[in-house]
Amino acid sequence: MANAQLQVTFIDNERGGQSLVYRDYRFQVKNRRNDRVYWRCATRTCPATIRTLNNIPIGFNLVHNHPPNPAKLEVTKVLQHIKKRCRAETTPVPAIYKQEIAKLRTPEWNDDTQRMVEQLPTFPSLKSSLYRQREDLIPHLPTSLLNIDLQDEWTQTTAAERFLLINDGTFDKILVFATDSNLQHLANNDNNTIYADGTFYTCPSIFEQLYTLHALIDGEMFPLVFALLPGKSEDIYTRFFSLLKNACTQRQIQLNPTTFFIDYESAYHAGGVRPTKRRKYTQLNQRLQQLKDQLQNGDITVFQFADTASYLLHLD
C-alpha cells in the first residue's frame, strides 16, 4: 500500500551503492527492475520491506522483528563519509579519521552521541579497510624502478607545495623529497651541522635505503629531506649529495655543513654531542622508527609509509 507521507533517505554503503533509511532502520537492495527497487531490512532475519519507484516509496511492510539501532546507523553514516573522503582526497588517512571523530565533539553532545561513539571502530581496526579505499586514488605500488612515474599531485605536498626535489636516473633511480622551506631550514640550522640517518633497508627490490637529513632549529631536531637510494655505496652517497647541492644552488639556497653524521650513535662515539630533544620529538622519532620497521617487514607499503609520515611531520 502506498503512503505519500513515507519519508525515506539514502546513504552510501560499503559496496559503493546506497542503502535506504526509514525511522532508524536501514534497508538494502533485494532486487531491482529498471526504476523499481525492492528493499529489505538490513537485518537478514527481519521481514520488513519497502518498494520504491524512482526513489519514491510505493509499497511497504514495516513490521520489524527487532528494535531500531539509531546509534549503529549513525556509525554507518560516519564510516561511509570517512571512506568517501579516503577515496576522494589525498589527505593522510589517519588525519581524515581524526578530523571526522573530532567533529562529534560538539556542544550538542548527549546520550545518543555517547552511544554512537562507543560503537565506532578504532582506527587500527579500520586501517586496512580505509587504505583499500585509498587504493582507488593512489597508483599501484611499483615493482621496479622503471615502473615509478610520479606526476601531478604525487610530486606535491597536501598543501600543493612542490615536494619532489630530485628524480634522477633510470635503473639506478634516486628520489629526493623536500620543500623549499625545508631546504631553507636546513641551510639556516643552529650549529651549521647536518645530521643524517640512513641505517635501514626499505624495499630491497626497488630502493635499498631511505636516507633522512635532519637539522637543529631552535634547539629542536627536525627531519627535513628524505632520499630513496638504490644502494648504500660511496658512489650512491656522492651522487646524492651532488644532486642535492645542485638542487639547492638552483634555488639559491646555500648548504654549508661542517660535518655529516651518519647516525646519532656513531656521532656520539666519534666525539660529537647528541642534541637534546624534547619529549614530543623523541616520541616522533620513535613513531617514525616504527613506521620504518613496518615498511622493512612488509607490513605497510611505501605509499602508506609516505602517507602516515607526511601526517606526522609538520614544520611551521
Number of C-alpha atoms within 10 A of each C-alpha: 8 13 11 9 7 13 11 15 12 14 15 17 18 14 7 9 11 15 20 22 18 14 12 14 20 24 22 21 18 14 12 12 8 8 10 16 21 19 21 25 22 19 15 10 11 14 14 19 20 23 22 19 14 10 14 17 21 17 17 18 12 15 10 15 11 10 8 13 13 16 19 19 17 19 19 20 15 18 22 17 18 21 24 18 19 24 20 13 14 17 19 20 25 18 14 19 22 12 12 15 15 10 8 15 12 9 6 8 10 10 9 12 16 13 15 20 17 13 13 17 12 10 14 9 9 14 14 12 13 22 20 14 19 23 14 12 14 16 13 11 12 12 11 12 17 13 12 17 11 12 9 8 14 16 16 18 17 17 9 11 14 17 20 19 22 18 16 14 12 11 11 15 18 21 20 21 20 21 17 16 13 20 21 17 20 28 19 19 22 16 13 15 20 21 21 20 17 18 12 13 19 22 19 11 10 21 21 18 20 21 21 20 20 21 26 22 14 9 14 14 20 23 20 21 21 20 22 22 24 23 19 15 9 9 9 15 14 11 13 21 11 12 18 19 16 14 16 18 12 10 12 10 18 15 20 13 15 9 13 13 18 17 14 16 12 11 16 13 10 10 8 13 11 11 13 12 14 12 9 9 14 13 12 16 16 12 15 17 13 12 19 20 16 15 19 19 13 12 11 15 16 15 16 18 16 13 18 18 17 14 14 16 12 10 10 4
